[in-house]
Amino acid sequence: MNVKFKIPMSARKLKEGGMLKELLLTILATTISIVLTFGTSRIIEKRQADRDRRLLAMTIINDMDETITCVRDFLEDENNGYNITIWLMENMDCLESVSDDTLQAFFDYVTPSSFTQQSQFMKNDENILTMSQDSWRTLSDRKFFSNVQDFYNYKALLNRQFEESVIFRKPFTDEEQYQMMMGTDEMSTHEGYVEVCRRMLKSVRVKRYTDFYVYRVYDYEYFLLSTYKSNEENKFLMNIAEQDMEDFINGSHMKVRKVRESDLVGTWESAYATQDYRIVYEYRKDHTFTIDYFSYWTDVAFKGHLMQRYSIAGTWAIAGDSLIKVFDMDSYRMAIDDSGITYQPEKADEIEIIKKEMLQMPEIIESLKPNPRISQAMNIDESGTRLQLKEPGRRAGHSRKIK
């Protein structure tokens, strides 16, 4: 682009007009260059600040959402445990007919066995609290900042309740739980388990713990109500939509591509496999699949691991960016492998009872009965060895290709 500058008349009349004209043009060009450089730099800095502000806001909002989910789980566990305990108290004369699973749920409710998660839930994204003042200032919105302060204050208060308040303290200590489980063989049989639970149900401490139930529920519900309202307001204040949060959670910086049929064919293992549980998926060229679930059980009645394997088959198809799976419920199979355990001969009957319980249809398979068709959104990484599947309303699942 050619830019022409008009020289003032007074400058044209000067003898040194040529030199002065060149000097004025140089000064003017330099000035324009400086203005453009600093102006462009300011625009870039502002855009980067807006991106940083938005990313920080979504990080905090996500932490609040995850904490809400965590506390809702605590509340659900509290309600379930309380209802089971009250029912057992009212039916103490017929505990022999109660399943071990129900007794275990009661045992977990009144001992520290399932309490670790509560005492640790403050650990999520604690680094947010240690951010510099400059980082906090990028948020700029005072109401948002106030909501965030209130959230972390409430979270700290609830955590102190878990650690210090008598209303949250379990009726039995870690040492008492250890003695009940490890100091005697009483709990190795159903009858012994029943007697242990009966003594616990008669304890004054269990009675007091159930009396404090309403206070624990109040603390949970108050936290959930205040945090939910604040976070919904935060999303409005920072102009963050649900889709924005979903992209943030799923990793908007992932390098993925559309899944082809040839990509899917093969054997995949859930990325969340542990030494106790794993899932293996096999997708074949003829559009059939098999899913095998492996679960490894331990018990005081034997040494080693009992392996539970259940599988189900079906057909698959790719529609756009989604994987459609239709399960064949008649293909469901269950098997128990006891080759990895040893036990005393007198435990044989108890082992058979355990194996019988393991043969019950798992909840994950039971849930497919009403609707055996599942549609999952798909992504695959650039290497073609990492697969992401997601159903509406659920977190994404990840698998790695092993064959």
N, C-alpha and C positions, 0 to 999 in steps of 0.2 A: 504494500500500500504506500503510495506517495503522499506525504503530508507537507503542505505548503504553509509557511508562517508569514504573516504580514508584518513587515518592519515599520515601526513608527516613522512618520514623516520627518521628524526632527533628526532622526538618525540617518536618513537618506541624504540630507543636505550637507552632512559633514564630509570634509575632504577625505578623511580616512574611512569613507563609507563602506568600502569593500571589506576592510579589516573588522570594522565595528559590526557589520552585518554578520560576518562569520562568527565573531565572538558572541553576539546575542543568540545566534542559532545554537552555538555550542552550549551556552548556559541554559537555554530553554530546553534543549534535548536532555541535558544532564538532569535538570529539575524534573522533567517528565519521567525520566528513567527511575529516579529515586522514588517518586510518588508511586509509580507502578510497582516497583519492587517491594516497597513497604506495604502498599495496599494489598498486593497479592499475598504477601507473607501474613498479613493480619487476617485475611480471609481463610487461608489454609489453617492458621492457628485456631481460629474460631471454630472451623469445621471439626478439627481434631479434638478440641475441647468439648464440643457437643457430642462427639462419638464416645469420648472418655466418660462424660457425664452419664450418657445413656447406658453404657456398659456397666458402670458402677451401680447405677440404680437397679438394673436387671439382676446383678449379682446379689444385692441386698434383698430385693423382692423375692428372688428364688430361695434364698435362705429362710425368709419368713414363710413361704409356701411349704418348704420341706419341714420346717419346725411344726407348722400346723398339722401336717400329715402325721408326724411323729407323735404329737400329743394326742391326736385322735386315736392312734393305735393304743396309747397308754390308757385312754378312757375306755376303749372297747375291752381291753384286757381287764380293767378294773370292774366293769359291769359283768363280764362273763365270770370272773373269779368270785365276785360277790354272790351272784345268783347260784352258782354251783355250791358255794359254802353254805348258804342259807338252806338250800334244798337238802344237803347232806345232814345239817343239824336237825332238820325236821324229820329225817328218815334214818336216824342213827341206828335203829334196831334192825334195819335190813341192808346194811352196808355190804354184806357178803354177795349180794346180787348186783352190786354196782361194778361197772367195768373198770379195769385198771386205768384207762385213759381219763375217765372222770376223776378218779382218785388222784392221778398225776396232776390234773389241772388244779385241784384243790391244793395239793402239796406245793406246787409252784407259786400259788397265790399267797401262801402264808410263809414262805421261806425266801431267802435272797436269791434263789436260783435264776429267776427271770428279771432281776432288778438291775442288773449291770447296765442295760441299755438306758435306763432312766438316769442313772448317775453319770452317764457319759454323754448325754445328748447335747450338753453345752459345747462340746468340742467342734460341732459343725461350723465351719467358716468363722472361727474365732479370730482369724487374721484380719477380718473386716474391722474389728474393734481397734486394731493397732495401726490403722492407716494414718498417714500424715494429715495434718490439718489442711494442707493444700488439696489433698484428695477429697476431703469432706467439703471444702469450699466449692469444688466443681459442681456439687449438687445444686447449689444456689437457692433452691426452694426451701424456705424456712419451715413450712408445714411438713414437708417430706422429712426434713431433718428431725423435726420434733417427733414425728411418728416412729422413726427409726430408733431414736433414743428411748422412747417409751417401750418399744418392743424388746430391746436388749435389757432394759431394766426389769421388765416383767419376766424375761427368760432367766435372768440371774436370780430373781426372787423365787421362781419355781424350782430352780436348781438347788437353792438353799433349803427349800422345803423338803426336797428329796433327801438331802444330806443330813439335816438337823432336826426337822419337825417330828415329834412323836406320832403324829397322825399318819405319816408315811412310813414309819419304821415297821419293818416286818415283825410279826409276833415271835419268830424264832431267828436266832443268830446264825452266822456262818458256821460257827463251831458246833452248835446244836444240830444243824443240818448235816454236817460232816459225820457226827457221831451216829445219827439215825441211818445214814446211808452206808457208812464205812465201818462203824464200830461194832456192828452186829449183822448177822445173816437174816434178821427178822424180816426185812423187806424183800428178801429173795423169793418169797412165795406170796401168792395172792392173799392167803389167810393172814400172814404176818403183816402185809401191807395194810390190810383192813384194820388190824388192831392198832397199828401205828397211827393211822388216820383218825381212828375213833378217839384215841387219847388226845390227839391234837385238837379235835373238834370240841372236846370237853374242857379244853384249856381256857382259863379266864382271859388270857392274852388274845386268843382268837376271837372271843366274844367282844373284847374292847376294839379290836381291829375292825370288825364288821360294824361296830357302832360308829366308828370314825369314817365310814364309807361316804356319808353325805358330804363331809368336809373335803375329802379328796376330790369327789366329783365336782363340787363347787369350784375348787381351785382350777381344775382342768377346764371346765366350761367357761369360767371367767377369762382365762388366758385365751382360749380359742375365740371367744366372741370379740374381745378387744383387739386381738391380733388380726383376725379376719377383716374386721371393719377398717382398721388402719391400712392394711395392705391393699384392699380394694381401692381405698382413697389414694394410696401411693401410685397405683397403676394409672389412675385418672390424672393425677397431678403431673406425672412424667410422660403422659401420652403413650403408654405402653399397652398394646393389645395382647390378647391371648395368643395369637399367632406369633407375635414377637417373642413371647416367653417360650413357646414351644420350640421355635427355631434356636433360641438361646440354649435351652436344656438339651436338645438333640445334638448340639454342636454345629453352629452355622459355618464353622471353618473347616468342616470335614471335606475331604476331596473324595467324592463318590461319583458313581455313574449308574446308569440304568442296568438292571440285572437282565442278562440274556439267559435263555434256557440252558445253553452249554455251560454257563457259569454255575448254575444251580446243581446240575447233575454231579453227584459225588457224595461223600460222607462228611458230615459236619458234627462238631461237638460244641455244646453250650459253653460260652466263655466263662460261665459261673460255676464250672465243675469244681468239686472239692473231693477230698479223700472219702467223704461219706455219701456223695450224691453226684451223679452225672447224667446227662441226656445226650444221646447220639441220634442224629437225623440222617437218613439215607434217602436221597432223591434219585430216581432212576430215569433212564431215557424214555421208557414207555409210559411216563407220567404217573407212576405209582411211587409211593413213599412208605417208609416204616420209621416209627419213632420208638426207640428203646430207652427206658428209664431204669437206671441202676441205683439201688439204695443199699447201703451197708449198715446193718444194725449191730449194736452192742447191747449187752445186758449183764447184770450181775450173775445170772444163772449159767453163763458160759464164758469161755475165753475165745478171743478171735472175733470174726465178723460173720454174721448171717447175711448172705446176699439176696436181695429181693430184686427181681427183674420183671418188669411188665412192659408190654409192647402193644402198639396199635398201628394199623396200616390204613391206607386210603389212596386217593388220587389227587394230583396237583395240576395247576394250570397257572400261567402268568397272564394277567389282564392289565395292560398298561404298566403302572409302577407297583402293582399289587400281586401278591401270591395268594391264590385261592386254594385252600385245602379242604377236601371233603373226607371225613373219617368214616371208615367202615367199622361200626360198633361190634359187629359179629367177629371181627378179626382180633379183638382184645384177648391177650394171653397173659397169664401170670405164672411165675415159677419162683421157687425158693431153693437156693443152693446152700446146704449146710456143711459143705466139705471144708470150709475154712474155720470151723469151730471145734472145740473140745469141751467136754463137761463130764461131771460125775454121773454114774449110772442112775442114781436116785433123782437126778434132774431131768430125766428123759421125758416124763409126763409134762413137766413145766415147759420144756422146749417145744413140745407138740402144741401146747396152748399158744405159745408165742408165734409159732409158724402159722397157726390157724388165724390169728389176728392179722398177720402180715398178708394173708391171702384176700383180705377184704378189698374191694375196688377202691383205689385212691380217689381223692376228691378231684384231682385234675382230670381224670377220666370221667368221673361221675358228672362233671359240669358240661361235658359234651353231649350228653344224652338228649336234652331238649332241642339242641341245634348243632348237628355234627359238621356244619360248614363254617369255616373261619376265613376271613379276608384280612391280610396283613400287608401294610405298606412296606416296600423293600428298598434298601440301598446296599450297595456293595462298594468296598474300597477299591482303589486303583489297581492293587495287586490281585484282586479277585479272590482273596483268601479270608476276608472278614465280611460277614453278612449281618445286616441289621434288619430286624422285623419288628413292626409296631402295630398294635391293635388300638382302636379308638379308646381313650380313657385309661390306657395302661402305659407304663414306661417301656421304652424300646428294649428288646432282647437282642443279644449279640452272640454270634457263633463263629468258630474258626474252622476252616476246611482242613481235614486231617487225611483225606484220601481222594 
